[in-house]
Amino acid sequence: MDSTSWKAYGKIDPEFEAVLPHLPPAKSFADYGSAENLRTTIGEQMTQSIQAGIFKLVDWTGVVKQDIQIPTRDGQSIRAVRYAPESKEGGPLFVYFHGGGWTFGFPEAWESGFEVLTKELGFVVLSVDYRLAPEHIFPTAANDAWDSVQWAAQNPSTLGVNLAQGFIVGGTSAGANLAAIASHEATDTAISPPVTGQFLAFANLLHYDAVPEKYKPHFNSWEEFKDAMFLDQRGMKWFYEQYKIDPQSHLGSPLLWPSGHKSQPPTYFQAAGMDPARDETLIYEYILREESGVLTKLDVYGGLPHGATDFLPMLSKSKQALSDAGAGFEWLLSTKQKQSKV
């Protein structure tokens, strides 16, 4: 593996640099003190951003949006939100897991992406409200993710989907961690219909205390961006502490999956150049592509920190990431069609 070019991704984006003086002082997630305080503050900030016009509310004309309850293995149920085109039945399915360090977040977090998928590509989206730490510690979120994917596979008529058209799992940040776990569970158990693709955005895939020796020379972003904006090393450690993660468990670090990765479906990655988690994404993409023979597609947004494409949607690269996501899903659908013809 040649990771010498990865350092160039860390050169700050000029547009992001220009807005830095106008942003509030950087604050680590660790400084919020409690998950409850973090959730309240983030909710207030989102409301203020919407009121200020930074985040625009999506026009859901032509899309059905409804709550669904998904049963879990422990006899409970979790909320999910279904987004479906009014004018089309039997399209592909995308099961999404939001970010938030397994500690905060909500299913509506990536509605800008859901709009593209439902209106332009005909997807039905199932966005899952998995249970959060510290109230629900490891591996509850991972179990909820797998339970949700199994439920989706068993209930295509309820969702109004045709899984033969496409069955994609994905997520952002900690949600991408859960998606990768669910995808491995699906292939290990030969779930039917099979998962046909993955979308892993700014993913947490490998605990910093569990990096295999062969990949340590390439795992540099963790220290290089330990003080990065939005997500710093202290904040990431705080999230791990809230979730009570087992660093060596494949349910915490899916890059360490015991059965390997050769059965994984085609995978589309997005990564940020100034993200402490950047290199675990790039290492995993290499493992899938070069060591496991899995089809991959990768977009890296150089000079941006973790979360910038969501928190700063006005940036050109944030807009590009949304456009790229649409193209990435089209690519995932095209690989499904090619496989069907084999």
N, C-alpha and C positions, 0 to 999 in steps of 0.2 A: 504494500500500500504506500502510495506517495502522497503525503499530506502537506508537502511544502507549499503548495499554492493556497492552502486554506487561510493562512495568515492574512492574505490580501483582502479576504472578506471582512476583516475587522477595521478597515479604514473607514472612518465615519462618513456617512452620506452627507453631502453639502446641504441638501434641503433640510435634513434632520438637524444638522448643526445650526442652521439659521433660525430654527424655531426654538432651540433650547433656551435662550434667554427669556422667552415668553411663557415657559412652562413652570408650574409650581416646583418648589425644591424637591429633589428626589427623596423618596422615603422608602425604606425597605419594608416588605411585608412583615418582617419580624418585629417591626416597631409598632404594629397595631395592637400587640399584646394578647388579644384573644380572637378566636374565629368569629365570635358574635360581633365584636367591634369592627373587624375587617368587613364582614358582610354588610353591616349597617352603613359604613363609610363608603364602600364601593357602590352600594345602591343609591346613596345620595349623590355621589359624583356622576353616576350615569344619568340620573334625573336632570342634574344641572347641565350636563353636556347635551342632552336632548333639547332642553329649553333654550340653550345657546345656539342650537343649530349645528353643533359639531357632529352629532349622530342624528341622522334623519330616520324618522319612523317609516317603516316599509309600507307601501300600498299593497295590501293583500287582495285587491280586486282580482277575481279569477282564480283564487286559491282558497281552499278549505283549510281552516286551522282548528284543530280540536284536541282536547286532552284525552289521553288513554291511560288506563292503569295496567301495569305489567306485574304479574305475580313473581315473587322471588322464592328461592329455595327454602327460606326460613319461615314461610307462611305469611310474609308481609307483601305489600305491593308498593311499587314506585310509579311516580307520574312520568309520562312522556308526552311530548307534543307532536302531533302528526300534521304535516303540511302536504297538501295534495292538490294538483291542478284540477279545477272543476270540470274542465272539458275533456279530460283524458283519464281513462281507466287502464289498469294493467301495465303501467310503466315500471321502470327499475326502482329499486329501493336503496336508500342511503340511511344507515343507522349511525347517528352522530353522538359523540360524547364531548361535552364542553370542557374547557380548561378551568383552572382555578386551584391548582395545587391540591386536589382532592378535598379542599377545605371550603371553597366558596364557588359560586357560579350558578347558572340556571340554564334551562334548555333553550331559551330564546336568545342566547348570547351571540350566535352567528347568523342572525336572520338575514343579513346582507348576502351571505352565501346561499342560504336556503332560497332566496328570491331568484337567484341565477339558476339554481338547480331545478326548481319547480316550473318557473315561467319559460326558461329557455331550453331546458333539456328534458322536461317531462318527468322528472324524478318525483317520487313520494319520499319525504324526509321523515324519519322517526328520531326525534332528539330526546335523549334519555336524561331524566333527573335522578341520577344515581345518588345513593346516600353519602353524606359528607362527614369528614372527620372534623373535630375529635369525637363527635358523638358516635360515629361509626368508624372504627379503626380498621386497618389492614387485616384481611384482604376483602372487606365488605364491598368496596367500590369495584374491585376486579370481578368479584362474584356477580354483582349486579349487572355488570357489562355483559358477561357471558350469558347470564340468565335472559337478558334482553335480546341478545342475538338469537338464542335458541327459540324464544317466544316468537320473534319475527319470522323465523324459518317455518314455524308451525302454524302461523296465522296469516298467510298471504291474502286470503279473502277478506279478513277483517281490515287489513291495511289497504286493500284495493291495489295490489301490486302483482306483477308477473316476475318472479325471481329469475326466470330463465332469461329475462331481458338484462338483468344485472342485480347483484346483491353485494353492495359495497359497505364496508364499515370504516369509520374514521373518527378523528377528533383532533383537538388542539391542545398542545402542552400536556398536562396530566391526562386530558381526555384522549390524546393520541397514545399515551401509555396504555390506557384501558382498551383502546381499539386494537392495538397490537397483541395484547393478551387474548382478547376475544377471538381474534383471527387465528391465533395459534391453537386455542382450544377447539375452534371449529374444524381446523384441518386434522388435528390429532384424533378427533372423534368422527371424522368423515361425515360431518353434518350434511344433510340433504334437505333442500338444494344447497350446493356449496357456496361459500363466500367467493365472489369473483374478483374483488379488488379491495385495496386499502388506500385511504387518504390520511397521511400522518404529517401534521403541521406543527412545526416548532416543538418536536416531541421530546418527552422525558422517557428515555429507554434504558438507562443504565445508571445505577447509583454510583456516586463517586468513590465509594469504598469497595466496589465490586468490579472494578475495571480489570479484565484479564491482562496478564503481563504483555502479551503480544500487541495489545492495542494501547498500552500506556504511552508510548512515544507520540501517539497521535491524539491523545486526550488532553489538549492544551487550553481549550476555551474556558474550562472550569476555573482555572487560575487567572487566565488572561483577562477575563471579564468578571472577576469576583466582585467588583464594585459597580457593575453595569446598572443603567437605569431600568426601571420597571421590575426586573427580576435580577437580584444580586445573589451572591453565594449565601449570605446570611438568611435571606428570604427563602431560598430553596431548602436550606437546612431546617428552617422553621416548619415548612410544609411537611418535610419528611418526619419531623418530630410529631406533628399533629396527627398524621396518618399512621404513625407507629410502624413504618415500613420495615420489612426484612430485606436488607440490601442484597443478600445472596439468593433470595427467592426469585424464581422466574415470574412469579405473580407481582413482583415489584420491579424487577429488571428483565423485561422480556428479551433483551439481547442475549441473555443467558439461557434461553429456552432449551431444556434438556434434550428434546428430540430434534433440535436443529431447526433450520429455516427453509429447507429445500421445497417444502410443500406449500410455502406461502404464495398467495396470489399476487398478480402484478400490483405494484405499490407506487403511489405518487407522493413525493415528499416536498415540503416547503421548509426552509430553514432561514434563520436570521444571522447575519454576519457577526454581530456583537453580542451574541447570546451565550451565557455560560453553558447552555445545553447544545450549542451548535455541533460540537464534535461528536457527541453520541449519535446524533442524527446522521452525520456524514460517515461515521464508522459503520453504522447499521446499514446504510444504503450500500456501502461497499460490500459488506458481508452478504447481503441479499444478491447483489448483482454479480460479483466476482467469485464468491465462495459457494453460493447456493444456486446460481443459475436462474434467479428470479428476474423478471422484467421490471425495471424501475425507471422512473422519471423524476428529475430533481430540479427544483428552482431555489436559488439562494439569493436573499435580498441583502446584499453587502451593505455594511455600515449602519444597520438598524439593530436595536436591541430587541430582546424577547418582548412580544406583545405590541410592538410599535405599529404593526399593520392593523391591529384592532383599536388601540388607544389613540392613534393619530391617523384617522382615515383620510385626512386631507392630503397626506403626502403622496407624491407620484408613485412611489414604490408600493404603498398600501393599496392604491387603486390597481396597480399592476398585479399585485398578489391576488386580488379578487378576480381579475380577468384571467390570470394564469390558472386559478382554481377551476374555472369553467372549462378551460382547455385541458386541464389535467383529468377532469371527469370524462370529457369526451374521449381522451386517450384510454382511460380505463374501460369505457364501453367498447371502444374499438378492439382492445385486446380480448375482451369477452367474445366478440363476434368472430375474431380470428380463431380463438380456441374452439368455438362451436363448429367451425368448418373442418377442423383437423380430424 
